[in-house]
Amino acid sequence: MPTPDTDTEPKKPNPIDVHVGSRVRLRRTLMGMSQEKLGEALGLTFQQIQKYERGANRIGSSRLYKISQILEVPVQFFFDDMPDDALEGAELTGGGDDDVGPDAMSRRETLELMRAYYKINDKKVRKGIFELVKSVANATVPAEHEVTSA
């Protein structure tokens, strides 16, 4: 029987590390910060930031605290919206482009849309766009899956 050290299968990232990394990416992208800039602030390369964001490398507690300061969020932010299967140790699975699931918030398209949306200063225009998007979404999905206001 192979031991974990001699097993030839590639090691899969811990689902909690994947979630924390995706939250780092979410916040960094919402702030318009590059991986390179975050890496510079931490004294790391952008490749190391990539590994953190993919969950390939685990972020230590002191480094996570420093990241929270740089990204101006409490440490708890990185654990918010944790899927139940991550807490149970189950593997996270990414859906396709049409899926609206836990991975939807980490897609580049979603992040760019959110950044552009919040750049709209006129609250009435922003609300109108919000209602338009909801209306279009509801027109293209069955009634039992309608988008509702938060």
C-alpha positions in Angstrom: 0.0 0.0 0.0 1.5 3.4 -1.0 2.2 5.9 1.7 1.3 9.6 1.2 5.0 10.3 0.5 5.4 7.7 -2.2 2.0 8.0 -3.8 2.3 8.9 -7.5 -1.1 10.7 -7.7 -0.8 14.5 -7.6 -1.7 16.0 -4.3 -5.0 18.0 -4.4 -5.2 21.3 -2.5 -7.2 21.4 0.7 -10.6 22.8 -0.1 -10.3 25.4 2.7 -7.0 26.6 1.2 -8.7 26.9 -2.2 -11.6 28.9 -0.7 -9.2 31.2 1.3 -7.1 31.7 -1.9 -10.2 32.5 -4.0 -11.2 35.1 -1.4 -7.7 36.7 -1.6 -8.1 36.9 -5.3 -11.6 38.3 -5.1 -10.6 41.1 -2.8 -7.4 41.9 -4.6 -9.2 42.1 -7.9 -12.0 44.2 -6.5 -9.4 46.7 -5.2 -7.7 46.7 -8.7 -4.5 45.4 -7.3 -2.2 43.1 -9.3 -0.7 39.9 -8.0 2.7 41.7 -8.4 1.7 44.6 -6.2 0.4 42.3 -3.5 3.5 40.2 -3.7 5.7 43.4 -3.4 3.8 44.4 -0.3 4.4 41.0 1.2 8.0 40.6 -0.1 7.0 37.7 -2.3 6.9 37.0 -6.1 3.6 37.2 -8.0 4.1 33.4 -8.6 3.8 32.8 -4.9 0.6 34.9 -4.8 -0.7 32.8 -7.7 0.0 29.6 -5.7 -1.8 31.1 -2.7 -4.8 32.1 -4.8 -5.1 28.6 -6.3 -4.8 27.0 -2.9 -1.7 25.1 -4.1 0.2 26.7 -1.2 -1.3 27.2 2.3 -1.2 30.7 3.7 0.2 30.9 7.2 -1.7 32.8 9.9 0.8 35.7 10.2 0.9 36.1 6.4 -2.9 35.9 6.2 -3.1 38.6 8.8 -0.7 40.8 6.8 -2.8 40.2 3.6 -5.9 41.2 5.5 -4.2 44.5 6.4 -3.0 45.2 2.9 -6.4 44.3 1.4 -8.2 46.3 4.1 -10.5 43.5 5.3 -10.8 41.5 8.5 -9.2 38.1 8.5 -12.7 36.6 8.8 -13.4 37.9 5.2 -11.3 35.0 3.8 -13.5 32.4 5.5 -16.8 34.0 4.7 -19.2 32.1 2.4 -17.2 28.9 3.0 -19.0 26.0 1.3 -20.2 23.2 3.7 -18.3 20.6 1.6 -15.0 22.5 2.2 -15.6 22.3 6.0 -16.3 18.6 5.7 -13.1 18.0 3.6 -14.9 17.3 0.4 -13.3 18.3 -2.9 -14.5 21.6 -4.4 -15.7 21.2 -8.0 -15.8 24.1 -10.4 -18.8 24.4 -12.6 -19.0 25.5 -16.1 -19.4 29.1 -17.3 -23.2 28.9 -17.0 -23.0 27.8 -13.4 -23.9 30.2 -10.7 -22.3 28.7 -7.7 -19.5 29.3 -5.2 -17.0 29.8 -8.0 -19.0 32.5 -9.8 -17.6 35.2 -7.5 -14.0 34.3 -8.4 -14.5 34.5 -12.2 -12.7 37.4 -13.9 -16.0 38.3 -15.7 -17.8 38.7 -12.4 -15.1 40.7 -10.8 -14.8 43.1 -13.7 -18.6 43.5 -13.8 -18.7 44.3 -10.1 -15.8 46.8 -10.4 -17.5 48.5 -13.4 -20.8 48.6 -11.7 -19.5 50.3 -8.6 -17.7 52.9 -10.6 -21.1 54.2 -11.6 -21.5 57.2 -9.3 -25.1 58.0 -10.1 -27.2 55.8 -7.7 -30.3 56.0 -9.9 -28.3 54.9 -13.0 -26.7 52.0 -11.0 -30.1 50.9 -9.7 -31.5 51.0 -13.2 -28.8 48.8 -14.5 -29.3 46.4 -11.6 -33.0 46.2 -12.4 -32.3 45.7 -16.2 -29.9 42.9 -15.5 -32.3 41.2 -13.2 -35.1 41.6 -15.8 -33.0 40.1 -18.6 -31.9 37.2 -16.3 -35.5 36.5 -15.3 -36.6 36.5 -18.9 -34.1 33.8 -19.8 -34.5 31.3 -16.9 -37.5 29.2 -15.8 -39.7 30.8 -13.2 -38.4 28.5 -10.4 -34.9 29.9 -10.8 -35.8 33.6 -10.9 -33.2 36.1 -9.6 -34.4 38.0 -6.5 -33.2 41.1 -4.8 -30.8 40.8 -2.0 
